[in-house]
Amino acid sequence: MYTSGERDLLRDKLIEVARADDRVTGAALTGSGALDAEDTWSDIDLAFKTAAPEPVLADFTALMYRERGARHHMDVVFEQTVFRVFLLENTLQVDLAFWPEADFGATTPKFRLLFGTANEREQAPPPDARRLVDLAWLHALHARSSIARGRHWQAEYMIGRVRDHALALACVRHDLPAGEGRGLDRLPAAVTTPFEETLVRGLDDLGRAFRAVTGLLIAEIQEVDVELAGRLAPLLRALTS
């Protein structure tokens, strides 16, 4: 396990390397560190602006393995930006994003410029509520059929997906981050407590959990579109009968 001091020292060293690299024309602190919201478990999130992302990415990758204790990495690609996520031997996660110069800029509040300049960019919108509704009823259909077919593990997965989408709707409604569960622990207890009944307690508990999550989903759809809820509610309730 790493300490916050070790994390901060490594981050400072990586920023120092970036400043000394003429190919890196800008850098930003991203993630929780950009909001001064780090805790013991926070990772390192840095964004680098460069006209030639691929060779800079290759050199930073070699550095991470050669000198910084990297044991594995994976890539997440968004538009033209590669987010290389490193796993260090002390279990620290280090996310280094390599942005083309034309794209470098804040799309969320979690962006603090360290050096260079950033482009003005539109903020990423929250998930579309109607899309979440559609995904929820689609997974509810599959939950029903999985239960009927005796595919218990698949049913448990589908019920969980219905719950995920319903909770994401609640996050959107409360102006909280809806992706990857980031806003869930900031929802009011009045919202989250009923969802405890949607947790599957065993493979013989699928029907009860499915009924519980369907009722809560209907309530969230009503917050989005009363007319749509009126059309979907009878169908969703029929799935659990």
KELO-249948 format. One line per field, with one value per residue (C-alpha): residue in three letters; chain; residue number from 1; x, y, z. Coordinates in steps of 0.5 Angstrom, whole numbers, plus 2048, in hexadecimal, padded with zeros to 3 digits. Layout:
r c(ALA/...);
c c(A/...);
k c(NUM/...);
xx c(X/...);
yy c(Y/...);
zz c(Z/...);
END
This chain:
r c(MET/TYR/THR/SER/GLY/GLU/ARG/ASP/LEU/LEU/ARG/ASP/LYS/LEU/ILE/GLU/VAL/ALA/ARG/ALA/ASP/ASP/ARG/VAL/THR/GLY/ALA/ALA/LEU/THR/GLY/SER/GLY/ALA/LEU/ASP/ALA/GLU/ASP/THR/TRP/SER/ASP/ILE/ASP/LEU/ALA/PHE/LYS/THR/ALA/ALA/PRO/GLU/PRO/VAL/LEU/ALA/ASP/PHE/THR/ALA/LEU/MET/TYR/ARG/GLU/ARG/GLY/ALA/ARG/HIS/HIS/MET/ASP/VAL/VAL/PHE/GLU/GLN/THR/VAL/PHE/ARG/VAL/PHE/LEU/LEU/GLU/ASN/THR/LEU/GLN/VAL/ASP/LEU/ALA/PHE/TRP/PRO/GLU/ALA/ASP/PHE/GLY/ALA/THR/THR/PRO/LYS/PHE/ARG/LEU/LEU/PHE/GLY/THR/ALA/ASN/GLU/ARG/GLU/GLN/ALA/PRO/PRO/PRO/ASP/ALA/ARG/ARG/LEU/VAL/ASP/LEU/ALA/TRP/LEU/HIS/ALA/LEU/HIS/ALA/ARG/SER/SER/ILE/ALA/ARG/GLY/ARG/HIS/TRP/GLN/ALA/GLU/TYR/MET/ILE/GLY/ARG/VAL/ARG/ASP/HIS/ALA/LEU/ALA/LEU/ALA/CYS/VAL/ARG/HIS/ASP/LEU/PRO/ALA/GLY/GLU/GLY/ARG/GLY/LEU/ASP/ARG/LEU/PRO/ALA/ALA/VAL/THR/THR/PRO/PHE/GLU/GLU/THR/LEU/VAL/ARG/GLY/LEU/ASP/ASP/LEU/GLY/ARG/ALA/PHE/ARG/ALA/VAL/THR/GLY/LEU/LEU/ILE/ALA/GLU/ILE/GLN/GLU/VAL/ASP/VAL/GLU/LEU/ALA/GLY/ARG/LEU/ALA/PRO/LEU/LEU/ARG/ALA/LEU/THR/SER);
c c(A/A/A/A/A/A/A/A/A/A/A/A/A/A/A/A/A/A/A/A/A/A/A/A/A/A/A/A/A/A/A/A/A/A/A/A/A/A/A/A/A/A/A/A/A/A/A/A/A/A/A/A/A/A/A/A/A/A/A/A/A/A/A/A/A/A/A/A/A/A/A/A/A/A/A/A/A/A/A/A/A/A/A/A/A/A/A/A/A/A/A/A/A/A/A/A/A/A/A/A/A/A/A/A/A/A/A/A/A/A/A/A/A/A/A/A/A/A/A/A/A/A/A/A/A/A/A/A/A/A/A/A/A/A/A/A/A/A/A/A/A/A/A/A/A/A/A/A/A/A/A/A/A/A/A/A/A/A/A/A/A/A/A/A/A/A/A/A/A/A/A/A/A/A/A/A/A/A/A/A/A/A/A/A/A/A/A/A/A/A/A/A/A/A/A/A/A/A/A/A/A/A/A/A/A/A/A/A/A/A/A/A/A/A/A/A/A/A/A/A/A/A/A/A/A/A/A/A/A/A/A/A/A/A/A/A/A/A/A/A/A);
k c(1/2/3/4/5/6/7/8/9/10/11/12/13/14/15/16/17/18/19/20/21/22/23/24/25/26/27/28/29/30/31/32/33/34/35/36/37/38/39/40/41/42/43/44/45/46/47/48/49/50/51/52/53/54/55/56/57/58/59/60/61/62/63/64/65/66/67/68/69/70/71/72/73/74/75/76/77/78/79/80/81/82/83/84/85/86/87/88/89/90/91/92/93/94/95/96/97/98/99/100/101/102/103/104/105/106/107/108/109/110/111/112/113/114/115/116/117/118/119/120/121/122/123/124/125/126/127/128/129/130/131/132/133/134/135/136/137/138/139/140/141/142/143/144/145/146/147/148/149/150/151/152/153/154/155/156/157/158/159/160/161/162/163/164/165/166/167/168/169/170/171/172/173/174/175/176/177/178/179/180/181/182/183/184/185/186/187/188/189/190/191/192/193/194/195/196/197/198/199/200/201/202/203/204/205/206/207/208/209/210/211/212/213/214/215/216/217/218/219/220/221/222/223/224/225/226/227/228/229/230/231/232/233/234/235/236/237/238/239/240/241);
xx c(800/802/802/7FF/806/809/803/805/80C/80B/806/80B/811/80C/80A/812/813/80D/810/817/814/814/80E/80A/807/802/800/7FA/7F8/7F1/7ED/7EC/7F3/7F0/7EB/7EF/7EB/7F0/7F0/7F4/7F2/7F2/7F6/7FB/7F7/7FB/7FA/7FF/7FE/803/803/806/802/805/80C/80B/806/80C/811/80D/80B/812/814/80E/810/818/818/811/80F/809/807/802/7FE/7F7/7F5/7EE/7ED/7E9/7E8/7F0/7F2/7F5/7F5/7FA/7F9/7FE/7FE/804/808/805/7FE/7FE/7FA/7FD/7F9/7FD/7F9/7FC/7F8/7F9/7FA/7F3/7EF/7F3/7EE/7E9/7E3/7E1/7E3/7E8/7EE/7F3/7F8/7FF/803/802/7FB/7F4/7EF/7E8/7E4/7DC/7DB/7D9/7D1/7CE/7CC/7C5/7BF/7BB/7C1/7C2/7BA/7BB/7C1/7BD/7B7/7BB/7BF/7B8/7B6/7BC/7BC/7B5/7B7/7BD/7B9/7B4/7B9/7BD/7C3/7C4/7CB/7C9/7C2/7C6/7CB/7C5/7C1/7C8/7C8/7C0/7C3/7C9/7C4/7BF/7C4/7C8/7C1/7C1/7C8/7C6/7C0/7C4/7C9/7CE/7D4/7D0/7D6/7D9/7D5/7D9/7D3/7D0/7D2/7D0/7C9/7C4/7C3/7BB/7BD/7C3/7BF/7BA/7BF/7C1/7BB/7BE/7C4/7C4/7C5/7C6/7C4/7BD/7BB/7BB/7B4/7B3/7B9/7B7/7B0/7B3/7B8/7B2/7AE/7B3/7B5/7AE/7AE/7B5/7B1/7AC/7B1/7B3/7AD/7A6/7A3/7A8/7A8/7A0/7A2/7A7/7A5/7A0/7A5/7AA/7A6/7A3/7AA/7AB/7A4);
yy c(800/807/80D/814/817/811/813/81B/81A/815/81A/820/81C/81B/822/824/81F/822/829/827/824/829/824/825/82C/82C/828/828/824/820/81C/81D/821/826/828/827/821/81C/816/811/80C/812/810/815/818/81C/81F/821/825/823/824/81D/818/812/812/816/811/80C/80F/810/809/807/80B/809/802/803/808/808/801/800/7F9/7F9/7FE/7FF/805/808/80C/812/816/817/817/810/810/80B/808/805/800/800/7FB/7FF/7FF/806/808/80D/810/814/817/819/81E/821/828/82A/826/828/82B/82A/826/826/82A/825/828/82D/830/82F/832/834/836/832/833/835/82F/82D/82A/822/822/81D/817/818/816/813/80E/80C/80A/806/802/801/7FE/7FA/7F7/7F5/7F1/7ED/7EC/7E9/7E5/7E2/7E1/7DD/7D9/7D7/7DB/7DE/7E1/7E4/7E7/7E9/7ED/7F0/7F2/7F6/7FA/7FC/7FE/802/806/808/80A/80E/811/813/816/81A/81D/81F/822/81D/819/813/80F/80A/80B/811/815/80F/810/817/816/817/811/812/810/80A/807/804/801/7FD/7F8/7F8/7F4/7EC/7E8/7E2/7DE/7DC/7E4/7E6/7E7/7EC/7F0/7F1/7F3/7F8/7FB/7FC/800/804/805/807/80C/80F/80F/813/818/819/818/817/815/810/80D/80C/808/804/803/7FD/7FA/7FA/7F7/7F2/7F0/7EE/7EA);
zz c(800/7FE/803/801/801/7FC/7F8/7F8/7F7/7F1/7EE/7EF/7EC/7E6/7E5/7E5/7E0/7DC/7DD/7DA/7D4/7CE/7CB/7D1/7D0/7D5/7DB/7E0/7E7/7E6/7EA/7F1/7F2/7EE/7F3/7F9/7FB/7FB/801/803/7FD/7F7/7F1/7ED/7E7/7E2/7DB/7D6/7D0/7CA/7C3/7C2/7C7/7C5/7C6/7CD/7CF/7CD/7D1/7D7/7D7/7D7/7DD/7E1/7E0/7E1/7E7/7EA/7EB/7E6/7E5/7E0/7DD/7D8/7D4/7D3/7CD/7CD/7C6/7C4/7CB/7CE/7D6/7D8/7DF/7E2/7E8/7ED/7F1/7F7/7F4/7F3/7EC/7E8/7E2/7DD/7D7/7D1/7CD/7C6/7C7/7C3/7C8/7CF/7D4/7D9/7D8/7DF/7E5/7E7/7E3/7E6/7E1/7E4/7DE/7D7/7D4/7D3/7CE/7D0/7CF/7D1/7D7/7D6/7D7/7DC/7DA/7D6/7DB/7D5/7D3/7DA/7DA/7D4/7D6/7DD/7DA/7D5/7DA/7DE/7D8/7D8/7E0/7DF/7D9/7DD/7E3/7DF/7DC/7E2/7E1/7E8/7E7/7E1/7E4/7EA/7E5/7E2/7E8/7EA/7E3/7E5/7EB/7E8/7E3/7E9/7ED/7E8/7E6/7EE/7ED/7E7/7EB/7F0/7EC/7EE/7EA/7E7/7E4/7E7/7EE/7EF/7F2/7F6/7FC/7FC/7FB/801/805/803/7FC/7FE/803/7FF/7FA/800/7FE/7F7/7F9/7F7/7FE/7FA/7F4/7F7/7F8/7F1/7F1/7F7/7F5/7EE/7F0/7F5/7F0/7EB/7EF/7F1/7E9/7E8/7ED/7EA/7E3/7E6/7E8/7E0/7DC/7E0/7D9/7D7/7DE/7DD/7D7/7DA/7E1/7DF/7DB/7E0/7E6/7E1/7E0/7E8/7E8);
END
